[in-house]
């Protein structure tokens, strides 16, 4: 490995970037490899839910749900049906969201045949739950996305798998020989990933 490349990798591992970059293990000022939950502020949660329930945010979320189309969930309610339903029931749903008592409907299981055989299992939430999910996504993504690594491409606005492949190809052209991919899943309050060295606190 060339000296220049070694120095670049060394600086990447040790210099905090303020964008969610992982710090190198065993280096001064690094964070432990164990995730530690922080205290949850009721005031912050209340403020976030107020932002989620903000009329402008909900209008943007509703337009997105309409644009995405999609079939009804277990309740059988279509997007057109939901519009009338929300006019009448939104104050109660909003109150439940702000109080933390809202319970989403079960997700409808749909199996879509794959071209090469087998089926792809798909979950279809009810339209009202899709609206709430989209409204939550808009608020949380605005806060969290700037903290993610600039090298992260999955499920991010303005990013795609094609861009990730193009970046990997640029790295190959620059002489790098290895690329990595990881997936993390948030489940029951714990991060579980492909790295066995990362364990929940």
Secondary structure, 3 states (H helix, E strand, C coil): CCHHHHHHHHHHHHCCCCCCCCCCCCCCCCCCCCECCCCCCHHHHHHHHHHHCCHHHHHHHHHHHHHHCCCCCCCCCCHHHHHHHHHHHHHHHHHHHHHCCCCCCCCEEEEEECCCCCEEEEEECCHHHHHHHHHHHHHHHHHHHHHCCCCCCCCCCCCCHHHHHHHHHHHHHCCCCCCCCCCEEEECCEEEECCCCCCEC
